[in-house]
């Protein structure tokens, strides 16, 4: 008898789980025998390589603009000052280190800022 109750509880949990997933959206499909079956929508990941590339490009452009405005020596002295601070400031200093792309973009932008 307890096996029957356990099977029933298991079925109830599965139905409740499916019902909860269908609250977030569902799709109706007609099966081969003509029965309309509703299934929950699949979740898609919201990760975009293009979006990530745009964020990285924007960050490099931001660093280049700051570097072009301040100049390479002042920029480096401020990075050095950041690296002596708290853990968060050290992380910021690590991220703001000038890389070749930033230096090249800053050299191009410097002509337009002066």
Biopython code that builds the backbone (N, CA, C, O; Angstrom):
import numpy as np
from Bio.PDB.StructureBuilder import StructureBuilder

atoms = [
    (1, "UNK", "N", (0.813, -1.189, 0.000)),
    (1, "UNK", "CA", (0.000, 0.000, 0.000)),
    (1, "UNK", "C", (0.860, 1.258, 0.000)),
    (1, "UNK", "O", (0.528, 2.232, -0.674)),
    (2, "UNK", "N", (1.974, 1.248, 0.756)),
    (2, "UNK", "CA", (2.810, 2.447, 0.827)),
    (2, "UNK", "C", (3.469, 2.737, -0.520)),
    (2, "UNK", "O", (3.757, 3.892, -0.832)),
    (3, "UNK", "N", (3.708, 1.698, -1.318)),
    (3, "UNK", "CA", (4.259, 1.909, -2.659)),
    (3, "UNK", "C", (3.298, 2.693, -3.523)),
    (3, "UNK", "O", (3.729, 3.515, -4.332)),
    (4, "UNK", "N", (2.012, 2.459, -3.372)),
    (4, "UNK", "CA", (1.001, 3.187, -4.129)),
    (4, "UNK", "C", (0.961, 4.652, -3.711)),
    (4, "UNK", "O", (0.848, 5.537, -4.558)),
    (5, "UNK", "N", (1.053, 4.909, -2.420)),
    (5, "UNK", "CA", (1.038, 6.284, -1.913)),
    (5, "UNK", "C", (2.288, 7.026, -2.372)),
    (5, "UNK", "O", (2.210, 8.195, -2.751)),
    (6, "UNK", "N", (3.432, 6.364, -2.340)),
    (6, "UNK", "CA", (4.676, 6.998, -2.787)),
    (6, "UNK", "C", (4.602, 7.333, -4.261)),
    (6, "UNK", "O", (5.036, 8.410, -4.670)),
    (7, "UNK", "N", (4.060, 6.428, -5.071)),
    (7, "UNK", "CA", (3.920, 6.689, -6.511)),
    (7, "UNK", "C", (2.978, 7.871, -6.745)),
    (7, "UNK", "O", (3.232, 8.707, -7.612)),
    (8, "UNK", "N", (1.900, 7.938, -5.978)),
    (8, "UNK", "CA", (0.953, 9.038, -6.104)),
    (8, "UNK", "C", (1.597, 10.369, -5.714)),
    (8, "UNK", "O", (1.405, 11.375, -6.397)),
    (9, "UNK", "N", (2.359, 10.377, -4.617)),
    (9, "UNK", "CA", (3.058, 11.596, -4.187)),
    (9, "UNK", "C", (4.086, 12.037, -5.224)),
    (9, "UNK", "O", (4.246, 13.228, -5.488)),
    (10, "UNK", "N", (4.770, 11.073, -5.799)),
    (10, "UNK", "CA", (5.765, 11.374, -6.824)),
    (10, "UNK", "C", (5.095, 12.008, -8.044)),
    (10, "UNK", "O", (5.616, 12.958, -8.627)),
    (11, "UNK", "N", (3.934, 11.469, -8.420)),
    (11, "UNK", "CA", (3.190, 12.010, -9.552)),
    (11, "UNK", "C", (2.688, 13.417, -9.243)),
    (11, "UNK", "O", (2.732, 14.287, -10.113)),
    (12, "UNK", "N", (2.216, 13.656, -8.032)),
    (12, "UNK", "CA", (1.746, 14.982, -7.642)),
    (12, "UNK", "C", (2.888, 16.009, -7.685)),
    (12, "UNK", "O", (2.689, 17.136, -8.138)),
    (13, "UNK", "N", (4.069, 15.627, -7.219)),
    (13, "UNK", "CA", (5.215, 16.529, -7.246)),
    (13, "UNK", "C", (5.597, 16.878, -8.687)),
    (13, "UNK", "O", (5.930, 18.022, -8.995)),
    (14, "UNK", "N", (5.543, 15.877, -9.556)),
    (14, "UNK", "CA", (5.877, 16.108, -10.967)),
    (14, "UNK", "C", (4.861, 17.061, -11.601)),
    (14, "UNK", "O", (5.239, 17.950, -12.363)),
    (15, "UNK", "N", (3.580, 16.882, -11.292)),
    (15, "UNK", "CA", (2.538, 17.745, -11.845)),
    (15, "UNK", "C", (2.700, 19.175, -11.335)),
    (15, "UNK", "O", (2.570, 20.124, -12.109)),
    (16, "UNK", "N", (2.978, 19.338, -10.061)),
    (16, "UNK", "CA", (3.162, 20.678, -9.494)),
    (16, "UNK", "C", (4.391, 21.368, -10.089)),
    (16, "UNK", "O", (4.367, 22.569, -10.355)),
    (17, "UNK", "N", (5.444, 20.613, -10.291)),
    (17, "UNK", "CA", (6.656, 21.171, -10.878)),
    (17, "UNK", "C", (6.381, 21.633, -12.310)),
    (17, "UNK", "O", (6.809, 22.715, -12.711)),
    (18, "UNK", "N", (5.673, 20.816, -13.071)),
    (18, "UNK", "CA", (5.334, 21.167, -14.442)),
    (18, "UNK", "C", (4.417, 22.390, -14.469)),
    (18, "UNK", "O", (4.581, 23.270, -15.314)),
    (19, "UNK", "N", (3.471, 22.447, -13.563)),
    (19, "UNK", "CA", (2.545, 23.572, -13.474)),
    (19, "UNK", "C", (3.294, 24.869, -13.159)),
    (19, "UNK", "O", (3.001, 25.919, -13.730)),
    (20, "UNK", "N", (4.249, 24.785, -12.255)),
    (20, "UNK", "CA", (5.048, 25.965, -11.900)),
    (20, "UNK", "C", (5.871, 26.442, -13.095)),
    (20, "UNK", "O", (6.002, 27.647, -13.311)),
    (21, "UNK", "N", (6.417, 25.530, -13.859)),
    (21, "UNK", "CA", (7.190, 25.904, -15.042)),
    (21, "UNK", "C", (6.296, 26.518, -16.110)),
    (21, "UNK", "O", (6.731, 27.403, -16.847)),
    (22, "UNK", "N", (5.032, 26.054, -16.202)),
    (22, "UNK", "CA", (4.131, 26.571, -17.223)),
    (22, "UNK", "C", (3.604, 27.959, -16.880)),
    (22, "UNK", "O", (3.083, 28.648, -17.757)),
    (23, "UNK", "N", (3.724, 28.380, -15.639)),
    (23, "UNK", "CA", (3.334, 29.742, -15.277)),
    (23, "UNK", "C", (4.218, 30.769, -15.965)),
    (23, "UNK", "O", (3.800, 31.908, -16.176)),
    (24, "UNK", "N", (5.415, 30.385, -16.309)),
    (24, "UNK", "CA", (6.370, 31.282, -16.970)),
    (24, "UNK", "C", (6.222, 31.283, -18.479)),
    (24, "UNK", "O", (7.003, 31.932, -19.175)),
    (25, "UNK", "N", (5.245, 30.576, -18.990)),
    (25, "UNK", "CA", (4.989, 30.536, -20.428)),
    (25, "UNK", "C", (4.922, 29.110, -20.926)),
    (25, "UNK", "O", (5.604, 28.221, -20.415)),
    (26, "UNK", "N", (4.091, 28.905, -21.932)),
    (26, "UNK", "CA", (3.937, 27.559, -22.466)),
    (26, "UNK", "C", (3.645, 27.630, -23.957)),
    (26, "UNK", "O", (3.295, 28.684, -24.490)),
    (27, "UNK", "N", (3.795, 26.483, -24.621)),
    (27, "UNK", "CA", (3.553, 26.352, -26.046)),
    (27, "UNK", "C", (2.607, 25.186, -26.245)),
    (27, "UNK", "O", (2.819, 24.102, -25.701)),
    (28, "UNK", "N", (1.561, 25.410, -27.027)),
    (28, "UNK", "CA", (0.626, 24.329, -27.349)),
    (28, "UNK", "C", (0.997, 23.678, -28.663)),
    (28, "UNK", "O", (1.291, 24.365, -29.641)),
    (29, "UNK", "N", (0.985, 22.353, -28.689)),
    (29, "UNK", "CA", (1.298, 21.595, -29.901)),
    (29, "UNK", "C", (0.252, 20.511, -30.085)),
    (29, "UNK", "O", (-0.284, 19.969, -29.119)),
    (30, "UNK", "N", (-0.025, 20.206, -31.341)),
    (30, "UNK", "CA", (-0.948, 19.119, -31.641)),
    (30, "UNK", "C", (-0.115, 17.875, -31.899)),
    (30, "UNK", "O", (0.751, 17.873, -32.774)),
    (31, "UNK", "N", (-0.378, 16.812, -31.135)),
    (31, "UNK", "CA", (0.387, 15.576, -31.302)),
    (31, "UNK", "C", (-0.145, 14.792, -32.506)),
    (31, "UNK", "O", (-1.115, 15.206, -33.142)),
    (32, "UNK", "N", (0.487, 13.672, -32.812)),
    (32, "UNK", "CA", (0.112, 12.862, -33.980)),
    (32, "UNK", "C", (-1.320, 12.346, -33.905)),
    (32, "UNK", "O", (-1.976, 12.174, -34.932)),
    (33, "UNK", "N", (-1.797, 12.102, -32.701)),
    (33, "UNK", "CA", (-3.145, 11.567, -32.557)),
    (33, "UNK", "C", (-4.205, 12.671, -32.429)),
    (33, "UNK", "O", (-5.368, 12.368, -32.163)),
    (34, "UNK", "N", (-3.827, 13.950, -32.613)),
    (34, "UNK", "CA", (-4.776, 15.046, -32.582)),
    (34, "UNK", "C", (-4.986, 15.667, -31.215)),
    (34, "UNK", "O", (-5.788, 16.592, -31.080)),
    (35, "UNK", "N", (-4.300, 15.195, -30.220)),
    (35, "UNK", "CA", (-4.421, 15.730, -28.872)),
    (35, "UNK", "C", (-3.565, 16.988, -28.741)),
    (35, "UNK", "O", (-2.407, 17.001, -29.159)),
    (36, "UNK", "N", (-4.130, 18.037, -28.165)),
    (36, "UNK", "CA", (-3.372, 19.270, -27.950)),
    (36, "UNK", "C", (-2.624, 19.136, -26.633)),
    (36, "UNK", "O", (-3.221, 18.916, -25.579)),
    (37, "UNK", "N", (-1.303, 19.272, -26.715)),
    (37, "UNK", "CA", (-0.438, 19.104, -25.554)),
    (37, "UNK", "C", (0.267, 20.430, -25.294)),
    (37, "UNK", "O", (0.859, 21.015, -26.201)),
    (38, "UNK", "N", (0.201, 20.899, -24.050)),
    (38, "UNK", "CA", (0.879, 22.132, -23.666)),
    (38, "UNK", "C", (2.151, 21.782, -22.911)),
    (38, "UNK", "O", (2.145, 20.998, -21.961)),
    (39, "UNK", "N", (3.236, 22.384, -23.362)),
    (39, "UNK", "CA", (4.536, 22.149, -22.736)),
    (39, "UNK", "C", (5.135, 23.499, -22.338)),
    (39, "UNK", "O", (4.911, 24.502, -23.016)),
    (40, "UNK", "N", (5.893, 23.525, -21.242)),
    (40, "UNK", "CA", (6.520, 24.802, -20.841)),
    (40, "UNK", "C", (7.549, 25.255, -21.869)),
    (40, "UNK", "O", (8.212, 24.437, -22.506)),
    (41, "UNK", "N", (7.671, 26.586, -22.022)),
    (41, "UNK", "CA", (8.670, 27.134, -22.935)),
    (41, "UNK", "C", (10.059, 26.853, -22.393)),
    (41, "UNK", "O", (10.281, 26.853, -21.182)),
    (42, "UNK", "N", (10.964, 26.620, -23.281)),
    (42, "UNK", "CA", (12.357, 26.412, -22.881)),
    (42, "UNK", "C", (12.991, 27.744, -22.570)),
    (42, "UNK", "O", (12.739, 28.748, -23.237)),
    (43, "UNK", "N", (13.806, 27.735, -21.560)),
    (43, "UNK", "CA", (14.544, 28.947, -21.224)),
    (43, "UNK", "C", (15.803, 29.003, -22.065)),
    (43, "UNK", "O", (16.509, 28.009, -22.236)),
    (44, "UNK", "N", (16.062, 30.171, -22.576)),
    (44, "UNK", "CA", (17.280, 30.363, -23.354)),
    (44, "UNK", "C", (18.266, 31.160, -22.513)),
    (44, "UNK", "O", (17.881, 32.007, -21.707)),
    (45, "UNK", "N", (19.527, 30.874, -22.715)),
    (45, "UNK", "CA", (20.540, 31.638, -22.004)),
    (45, "UNK", "C", (20.604, 33.031, -22.607)),
    (45, "UNK", "O", (20.423, 33.200, -23.812)),
    (46, "UNK", "N", (20.857, 34.006, -21.787)),
    (46, "UNK", "CA", (20.852, 35.386, -22.222)),
    (46, "UNK", "C", (22.295, 35.863, -22.400)),
    (46, "UNK", "O", (22.609, 37.017, -22.106)),
    (47, "UNK", "N", (23.149, 34.998, -22.870)),
    (47, "UNK", "CA", (24.551, 35.339, -23.068)),
    (47, "UNK", "C", (24.784, 35.596, -24.548)),
    (47, "UNK", "O", (24.424, 34.773, -25.391)),
    (48, "UNK", "N", (25.370, 36.708, -24.858)),
    (48, "UNK", "CA", (25.636, 37.069, -26.244)),
    (48, "UNK", "C", (27.120, 37.384, -26.401)),
    (48, "UNK", "O", (27.668, 38.210, -25.671)),
    (49, "UNK", "N", (27.750, 36.734, -27.338)),
    (49, "UNK", "CA", (29.169, 36.991, -27.599)),
    (49, "UNK", "C", (29.330, 38.412, -28.136)),
    (49, "UNK", "O", (30.288, 39.110, -27.803)),
    (50, "UNK", "N", (28.388, 38.822, -28.961)),
    (50, "UNK", "CA", (28.431, 40.171, -29.524)),
    (50, "UNK", "C", (28.328, 41.216, -28.408)),
    (50, "UNK", "O", (29.050, 42.214, -28.417)),
    (51, "UNK", "N", (27.441, 40.985, -27.461)),
    (51, "UNK", "CA", (27.301, 41.910, -26.335)),
    (51, "UNK", "C", (28.565, 41.989, -25.503)),
    (51, "UNK", "O", (28.989, 43.070, -25.095)),
    (52, "UNK", "N", (29.165, 40.830, -25.255)),
    (52, "UNK", "CA", (30.419, 40.801, -24.496)),
    (52, "UNK", "C", (31.521, 41.553, -25.238)),
    (52, "UNK", "O", (32.294, 42.288, -24.624)),
    (53, "UNK", "N", (31.595, 41.372, -26.553)),
    (53, "UNK", "CA", (32.602, 42.071, -27.351)),
    (53, "UNK", "C", (32.381, 43.581, -27.307)),
    (53, "UNK", "O", (33.343, 44.346, -27.250)),
    (54, "UNK", "N", (31.130, 44.011, -27.334)),
    (54, "UNK", "CA", (30.841, 45.448, -27.258)),
    (54, "UNK", "C", (31.211, 46.025, -25.895)),
    (54, "UNK", "O", (31.695, 47.154, -25.814)),
    (55, "UNK", "N", (30.992, 45.272, -24.837)),
    (55, "UNK", "CA", (31.371, 45.740, -23.500)),
    (55, "UNK", "C", (32.883, 45.878, -23.401)),
    (55, "UNK", "O", (33.377, 46.876, -22.877)),
    (56, "UNK", "N", (33.620, 44.896, -23.894)),
    (56, "UNK", "CA", (35.092, 44.951, -23.854)),
    (56, "UNK", "C", (35.596, 46.110, -24.707)),
    (56, "UNK", "O", (36.505, 46.832, -24.297)),
    (57, "UNK", "N", (35.012, 46.292, -25.888)),
    (57, "UNK", "CA", (35.417, 47.387, -26.769)),
    (57, "UNK", "C", (35.120, 48.740, -26.118)),
    (57, "UNK", "O", (35.934, 49.660, -26.202)),
    (58, "UNK", "N", (33.982, 48.861, -25.483)),
    (58, "UNK", "CA", (33.635, 50.098, -24.791)),
    (58, "UNK", "C", (34.579, 50.383, -23.635)),
    (58, "UNK", "O", (34.952, 51.533, -23.406)),
    (59, "UNK", "N", (34.969, 49.339, -22.902)),
    (59, "UNK", "CA", (35.892, 49.514, -21.787)),
    (59, "UNK", "C", (37.266, 49.962, -22.280)),
    (59, "UNK", "O", (37.889, 50.834, -21.674)),
    (60, "UNK", "N", (37.737, 49.371, -23.374)),
    (60, "UNK", "CA", (39.028, 49.768, -23.948)),
    (60, "UNK", "C", (38.948, 51.213, -24.438)),
    (60, "UNK", "O", (39.897, 51.977, -24.257)),
    (61, "UNK", "N", (37.831, 51.598, -25.054)),
    (61, "UNK", "CA", (37.661, 52.973, -25.518)),
    (61, "UNK", "C", (37.635, 53.946, -24.338)),
    (61, "UNK", "O", (38.201, 55.037, -24.417)),
    (62, "UNK", "N", (36.982, 53.551, -23.248)),
    (62, "UNK", "CA", (36.943, 54.384, -22.047)),
    (62, "UNK", "C", (38.350, 54.591, -21.486)),
    (62, "UNK", "O", (38.731, 55.712, -21.147)),
    (63, "UNK", "N", (39.115, 53.510, -21.392)),
    (63, "UNK", "CA", (40.487, 53.624, -20.890)),
    (63, "UNK", "C", (41.324, 54.499, -21.821)),
    (63, "UNK", "O", (42.136, 55.301, -21.358)),
    (64, "UNK", "N", (41.131, 54.349, -23.121)),
    (64, "UNK", "CA", (41.909, 55.133, -24.090)),
    (64, "UNK", "C", (41.571, 56.611, -23.984)),
    (64, "UNK", "O", (42.457, 57.460, -24.084)),
    (65, "UNK", "N", (40.300, 56.926, -23.782)),
    (65, "UNK", "CA", (39.901, 58.324, -23.646)),
    (65, "UNK", "C", (40.518, 58.953, -22.398)),
    (65, "UNK", "O", (41.001, 60.084, -22.440)),
    (66, "UNK", "N", (40.498, 58.219, -21.298)),
    (66, "UNK", "CA", (41.110, 58.736, -20.067)),
    (66, "UNK", "C", (42.617, 58.896, -20.249)),
    (66, "UNK", "O", (43.198, 59.895, -19.824)),
    (67, "UNK", "N", (43.241, 57.910, -20.879)),
    (67, "UNK", "CA", (44.688, 57.968, -21.077)),
    (67, "UNK", "C", (45.061, 59.124, -22.008)),
    (67, "UNK", "O", (46.058, 59.809, -21.779)),
    (68, "UNK", "N", (44.269, 59.340, -23.051)),
    (68, "UNK", "CA", (44.555, 60.440, -23.971)),
    (68, "UNK", "C", (44.363, 61.784, -23.290)),
    (68, "UNK", "O", (45.103, 62.730, -23.562)),
    (69, "UNK", "N", (43.385, 61.878, -22.413)),
    (69, "UNK", "CA", (43.124, 63.144, -21.724)),
    (69, "UNK", "C", (44.201, 63.456, -20.684)),
    (69, "UNK", "O", (44.669, 64.592, -20.603)),
    (70, "UNK", "N", (44.594, 62.470, -19.896)),
    (70, "UNK", "CA", (45.568, 62.692, -18.828)),
    (70, "UNK", "C", (47.013, 62.653, -19.309)),
    (70, "UNK", "O", (47.869, 63.343, -18.757)),
    (71, "UNK", "N", (47.282, 61.870, -20.309)),
    (71, "UNK", "CA", (48.657, 61.635, -20.732)),
    (71, "UNK", "C", (49.172, 60.356, -20.103)),
    (71, "UNK", "O", (48.708, 59.974, -19.029)),
    (72, "UNK", "N", (50.115, 59.686, -20.739)),
    (72, "UNK", "CA", (50.555, 58.373, -20.249)),
    (72, "UNK", "C", (51.236, 58.419, -18.878)),
    (72, "UNK", "O", (51.055, 57.499, -18.081)),
    (73, "UNK", "N", (52.017, 59.472, -18.583)),
    (73, "UNK", "CA", (52.729, 59.534, -17.303)),
    (73, "UNK", "C", (51.764, 59.754, -16.136)),
    (73, "UNK", "O", (51.871, 59.078, -15.113)),
    (74, "UNK", "N", (50.834, 60.680, -16.275)),
    (74, "UNK", "CA", (49.860, 60.948, -15.211)),
    (74, "UNK", "C", (48.957, 59.742, -15.016)),
    (74, "UNK", "O", (48.626, 59.367, -13.891)),
    (75, "UNK", "N", (48.561, 59.137, -16.142)),
    (75, "UNK", "CA", (47.689, 57.956, -16.071)),
    (75, "UNK", "C", (48.373, 56.842, -15.278)),
    (75, "UNK", "O", (47.756, 56.220, -14.414)),
    (76, "UNK", "N", (49.658, 56.595, -15.578)),
    (76, "UNK", "CA", (50.391, 55.534, -14.886)),
    (76, "UNK", "C", (50.588, 55.864, -13.411)),
    (76, "UNK", "O", (50.537, 54.967, -12.569)),
    (77, "UNK", "N", (50.812, 57.132, -13.086)),
    (77, "UNK", "CA", (50.981, 57.498, -11.669)),
    (77, "UNK", "C", (49.674, 57.280, -10.904)),
    (77, "UNK", "O", (49.708, 56.884, -9.739)),
    (78, "UNK", "N", (48.542, 57.526, -11.524)),
    (78, "UNK", "CA", (47.263, 57.290, -10.855)),
    (78, "UNK", "C", (46.981, 55.793, -10.702)),
    (78, "UNK", "O", (46.391, 55.371, -9.707)),
    (79, "UNK", "N", (47.398, 55.000, -11.676)),
    (79, "UNK", "CA", (47.260, 53.536, -11.569)),
    (79, "UNK", "C", (48.130, 53.030, -10.418)),
    (79, "UNK", "O", (47.708, 52.167, -9.648)),
    (80, "UNK", "N", (49.341, 53.569, -10.305)),
    (80, "UNK", "CA", (50.229, 53.176, -9.207)),
    (80, "UNK", "C", (49.629, 53.539, -7.847)),
    (80, "UNK", "O", (49.742, 52.772, -6.891)),
    (81, "UNK", "N", (48.996, 54.700, -7.764)),
    (81, "UNK", "CA", (48.358, 55.109, -6.509)),
    (81, "UNK", "C", (47.189, 54.182, -6.171)),
    (81, "UNK", "O", (46.966, 53.853, -5.006)),
    (82, "UNK", "N", (46.450, 53.766, -7.195)),
    (82, "UNK", "CA", (45.330, 52.839, -6.966)),
    (82, "UNK", "C", (45.824, 51.481, -6.489)),
    (82, "UNK", "O", (45.187, 50.848, -5.647)),
    (83, "UNK", "N", (46.944, 51.035, -7.016)),
    (83, "UNK", "CA", (47.440, 49.695, -6.675)),
    (83, "UNK", "C", (47.903, 49.595, -5.223)),
    (83, "UNK", "O", (48.098, 48.493, -4.711)),
    (84, "UNK", "N", (48.079, 50.730, -4.561)),
    (84, "UNK", "CA", (48.480, 50.713, -3.147)),
    (84, "UNK", "C", (47.298, 50.795, -2.197)),
    (84, "UNK", "O", (47.488, 50.849, -0.982)),
    (85, "UNK", "N", (46.073, 50.807, -2.729)),
    (85, "UNK", "CA", (44.884, 50.974, -1.901)),
    (85, "UNK", "C", (44.291, 49.642, -1.446)),
    (85, "UNK", "O", (44.994, 48.643, -1.296)),
    (86, "UNK", "N", (42.978, 49.661, -1.233)),
    (86, "UNK", "CA", (42.255, 48.476, -0.769)),
    (86, "UNK", "C", (42.192, 47.422, -1.861)),
    (86, "UNK", "O", (42.672, 47.631, -2.975)),
    (87, "UNK", "N", (41.600, 46.298, -1.528)),
    (87, "UNK", "CA", (41.506, 45.195, -2.491)),
    (87, "UNK", "C", (40.691, 45.616, -3.713)),
    (87, "UNK", "O", (41.031, 45.261, -4.842)),
    (88, "UNK", "N", (39.630, 46.363, -3.487)),
    (88, "UNK", "CA", (38.799, 46.824, -4.604)),
    (88, "UNK", "C", (39.585, 47.784, -5.487)),
    (88, "UNK", "O", (39.508, 47.707, -6.713)),
    (89, "UNK", "N", (40.334, 48.680, -4.875)),
    (89, "UNK", "CA", (41.157, 49.615, -5.638)),
    (89, "UNK", "C", (42.255, 48.882, -6.403)),
    (89, "UNK", "O", (42.577, 49.250, -7.532)),
    (90, "UNK", "N", (42.825, 47.856, -5.797)),
    (90, "UNK", "CA", (43.837, 47.055, -6.495)),
    (90, "UNK", "C", (43.238, 46.339, -7.699)),
    (90, "UNK", "O", (43.881, 46.235, -8.744)),
    (91, "UNK", "N", (42.008, 45.844, -7.558)),
    (91, "UNK", "CA", (41.336, 45.203, -8.689)),
    (91, "UNK", "C", (41.087, 46.227, -9.791)),
    (91, "UNK", "O", (41.263, 45.924, -10.971)),
    (92, "UNK", "N", (40.680, 47.433, -9.414)),
    (92, "UNK", "CA", (40.482, 48.495, -10.396)),
    (92, "UNK", "C", (41.780, 48.859, -11.093)),
    (92, "UNK", "O", (41.797, 49.100, -12.300)),
    (93, "UNK", "N", (42.874, 48.898, -10.331)),
    (93, "UNK", "CA", (44.177, 49.196, -10.924)),
    (93, "UNK", "C", (44.586, 48.110, -11.909)),
    (93, "UNK", "O", (45.163, 48.396, -12.957)),
    (94, "UNK", "N", (44.281, 46.860, -11.564)),
    (94, "UNK", "CA", (44.607, 45.760, -12.476)),
    (94, "UNK", "C", (43.818, 45.889, -13.785)),
    (94, "UNK", "O", (44.366, 45.685, -14.868)),
    (95, "UNK", "N", (42.542, 46.226, -13.676)),
    (95, "UNK", "CA", (41.708, 46.346, -14.872)),
    (95, "UNK", "C", (42.076, 47.559, -15.717)),
    (95, "UNK", "O", (41.937, 47.538, -16.940)),
    (96, "UNK", "N", (42.549, 48.619, -15.057)),
    (96, "UNK", "CA", (42.858, 49.851, -15.779)),
    (96, "UNK", "C", (44.287, 49.906, -16.315)),
    (96, "UNK", "O", (44.689, 50.921, -16.884)),
    (97, "UNK", "N", (45.065, 48.829, -16.141)),
    (97, "UNK", "CA", (46.423, 48.800, -16.684)),
    (97, "UNK", "C", (46.388, 49.049, -18.190)),
    (97, "UNK", "O", (45.540, 48.490, -18.886)),
    (98, "UNK", "N", (47.294, 49.878, -18.700)),
    (98, "UNK", "CA", (47.286, 50.138, -20.146)),
    (98, "UNK", "C", (47.765, 48.917, -20.933)),
    (98, "UNK", "O", (48.829, 48.359, -20.663)),
    (99, "UNK", "N", (46.964, 48.526, -21.897)),
    (99, "UNK", "CA", (47.331, 47.416, -22.770)),
    (99, "UNK", "C", (47.653, 48.000, -24.146)),
    (99, "UNK", "O", (47.398, 49.182, -24.378)),
    (100, "UNK", "N", (48.203, 47.207, -25.061)),
    (100, "UNK", "CA", (48.583, 47.748, -26.374)),
    (100, "UNK", "C", (47.416, 48.385, -27.142)),
    (100, "UNK", "O", (47.603, 49.407, -27.803)),
    (101, "UNK", "N", (46.236, 47.804, -27.064)),
    (101, "UNK", "CA", (45.092, 48.376, -27.776)),
    (101, "UNK", "C", (44.719, 49.733, -27.191)),
    (101, "UNK", "O", (44.392, 50.661, -27.930)),
    (102, "UNK", "N", (44.765, 49.848, -25.881)),
    (102, "UNK", "CA", (44.452, 51.119, -25.227)),
    (102, "UNK", "C", (45.483, 52.177, -25.588)),
    (102, "UNK", "O", (45.124, 53.318, -25.881)),
    (103, "UNK", "N", (46.745, 51.815, -25.570)),
    (103, "UNK", "CA", (47.799, 52.773, -25.890)),
    (103, "UNK", "C", (47.694, 53.256, -27.336)),
    (103, "UNK", "O", (47.904, 54.435, -27.620)),
    (104, "UNK", "N", (47.370, 52.340, -28.246)),
    (104, "UNK", "CA", (47.248, 52.717, -29.653)),
    (104, "UNK", "C", (46.039, 53.636, -29.852)),
    (104, "UNK", "O", (46.129, 54.635, -30.565)),
    (105, "UNK", "N", (44.922, 53.302, -29.229)),
    (105, "UNK", "CA", (43.723, 54.138, -29.362)),
    (105, "UNK", "C", (43.943, 55.493, -28.704)),
    (105, "UNK", "O", (43.461, 56.505, -29.214)),
    (106, "UNK", "N", (44.661, 55.537, -27.581)),
    (106, "UNK", "CA", (44.935, 56.803, -26.899)),
    (106, "UNK", "C", (45.817, 57.698, -27.756)),
    (106, "UNK", "O", (45.628, 58.914, -27.784)),
    (107, "UNK", "N", (46.779, 57.104, -28.456)),
    (107, "UNK", "CA", (47.642, 57.892, -29.335)),
    (107, "UNK", "C", (46.820, 58.517, -30.461)),
    (107, "UNK", "O", (47.066, 59.660, -30.845)),
    (108, "UNK", "N", (45.857, 57.785, -30.987)),
    (108, "UNK", "CA", (44.992, 58.328, -32.058)),
    (108, "UNK", "C", (44.076, 59.425, -31.506)),
    (108, "UNK", "O", (43.859, 60.449, -32.153)),
    (109, "UNK", "N", (43.537, 59.195, -30.289)),
    (109, "UNK", "CA", (42.610, 60.167, -29.707)),
    (109, "UNK", "C", (43.326, 61.437, -29.240)),
    (109, "UNK", "O", (42.722, 62.510, -29.218)),
    (110, "UNK", "N", (44.580, 61.329, -28.873)),
    (110, "UNK", "CA", (45.331, 62.473, -28.356)),
    (110, "UNK", "C", (45.403, 63.587, -29.388)),
    (110, "UNK", "O", (45.396, 64.763, -29.025)),
    (111, "UNK", "N", (45.473, 63.234, -30.686)),
    (111, "UNK", "CA", (45.536, 64.256, -31.729)),
    (111, "UNK", "C", (44.235, 65.049, -31.800)),
    (111, "UNK", "O", (44.257, 66.233, -32.135)),
    (112, "UNK", "N", (43.111, 64.423, -31.495)),
    (112, "UNK", "CA", (41.826, 65.121, -31.555)),
    (112, "UNK", "C", (41.532, 65.923, -30.281)),
    (112, "UNK", "O", (40.781, 66.897, -30.331)),
    (113, "UNK", "N", (42.102, 65.534, -29.161)),
    (113, "UNK", "CA", (41.843, 66.234, -27.907)),
    (113, "UNK", "C", (42.687, 67.493, -27.762)),
    (113, "UNK", "O", (42.287, 68.417, -27.052)),
    (114, "UNK", "N", (43.840, 67.554, -28.414)),
    (114, "UNK", "CA", (44.720, 68.734, -28.270)),
    (114, "UNK", "C", (44.450, 69.741, -29.336)),
    (114, "UNK", "O", (45.093, 70.790, -29.371)),
]
sb = StructureBuilder()
sb.init_structure("model")
sb.init_model(0)
sb.init_chain("A")
sb.init_seg("    ")
for serial, (resi, resn, name, xyz) in enumerate(atoms, 1):
    if name == "N":
        sb.init_residue(resn, " ", resi, " ")
    sb.init_atom(name, np.array(xyz, "f"), 0.0, 1.0, " ", f" {name:<3s}", serial, name[0])
structure = sb.get_structure()
